[in-house]
Amino acid sequence: MLTAGPLAEGQFAELARTGPAVLGMSTLRTGLRGHRLLLLKALLIRVRRERDLVAPAVRQRFEAAWRLLERAERARPVVAREVLDYPTTGAWLAAALAAPAGAELEHRLDRLESIAVTAALRAGCPLDLSAVAPGGTLSLTGVGRCDLGAERLRIRARGRMVRIAPEGVRGPRGGLLLARPGRGRLTGIGPGWAALRPLPGTAALLDDLDPYRVPPGGVGAPSRVAADRAAVDAGAWYERWRGAHRLLHRIDPVRAAEVRRSVRAVVPLGASGPGAVPMSATLRAAPGAVLASLPASPRAMAETLVHEVHHSKLAALHELVPLHRQGRASVHQVGWRTDPRPIAGVYQGVYAHLALSDLWWRAVAADGAPREWRTRAEQRFERFHLQVGGALEILLESDELTIAGREFARHMQRHHASLGRLRGPLG
């Protein structure tokens, strides 16, 4: 096969079957990292090309942040790359590259400073610098947030201790302390510090702090915005998360492991009003983050995680191996949506619902699945298996797919056909 780029033929086919191909996923992560570095370099080139349109102070901070990021990368490459790989870094990059010249671009550019500071602190670099804190808040990517009420902060780091205080404040009062206990970790104490909370049993974080976790206009229709920390019931999220992973492990341990490896952050969404239907989403620029309102049950959480992981997988694959191209801007009706979808939306929907169909197919016959879920899984499988089949025909008839995209769709169609009969009665 000549169409899958850096992916071996078996990896490409396994990904199309929604399988958690370990080597294929590793290739996707490497490709995503390379793509993100290219975008970061593109932003640097833009700042230098449009230097006369960027305020000198903003440009100087951006260049200094770039040098600090390089320093962190030299000190501890793995830690620096973890910061750059974090989903909200991708969301910020997309917003910065799309921002018009002027105040909006300058506002976006200041974010690189906090990303670089995070990388340097986690890498153990000694620091003594002044940083901008828009609105009195300094966000440390994938770590937490400092709320000290000052627009400029002094950050001093030496050894295992970090002190952050408003610019001009001396002595032990008026700031907060962070500790660097090793292995690239940061912990904080003191008023004004809020840490991101880890989800039980994994490296994923419950991110209800990062300013780039949800686009300013929200996601979905009706639009959902990011939930504020005060409105997030962390205990309920932990309970759903633990229960979802227990269910996935009983039904498909390999897929459960894929979810653990793939999800970097879960972003709680706020309610859009009384009676709002729960929803979830993935941002193409921020794969690895699951944006969701609180699922009603562990089963709903398990389905949400599988659904959104496959949106992330396909987004990463499309960056590495384009699956479709711009065509006549045609739209198509699919069974799971009331609004017509462009071919990119059809592709994403087919892949995510094929993965869910695979999950439901396994749940029907799994001894470890609760009977209530097995009954629902059978009903959902029958409904969506038919809808996915119709949408696959739309894909294979479209002239907007690339050669690789058509081959990937054929692999999906073969897997869909293999799920054509449930694996036994519920009994």
Secondary structure, DSSP 8 states (H G I E B T S, - for coil): --SSTTS-HHHHHHHHTT---HHHHHHHHHHHHHHHHHHHHHHHHHHHHTGGGS-HHHHHHHHHHHHHHHHHHHH-HHHHHHHHHSHHHHHHHHHHHHS-TTHHHHHHHTHHHHHHHHHHHHTT--EEEEEE-GGGEEEETTTEEEE-S-SEEEEEEETTEEEEEETT--SSSSSEEEEEEETTEEEEESTTEEE-EE-TTSS-EE----TTSS-TT-BTTTTB-B--GGG--HHHHHHHHHHHHHHHHHH-HHHHHHHHHH--EEEEB---STT----EE--TTSTTEEEE---SSHHHHHHHHHHHHHHHHHHHHHHHS--B---S--EE--TT-SS-EEHHHHHHHHHHHHHHHHHHHHHHH-TTS-HHHHHHHHHHHHHHHHHHHHHHHHHHH-SSB-HHHHHHHHHHHHHHHHTSS-SS---
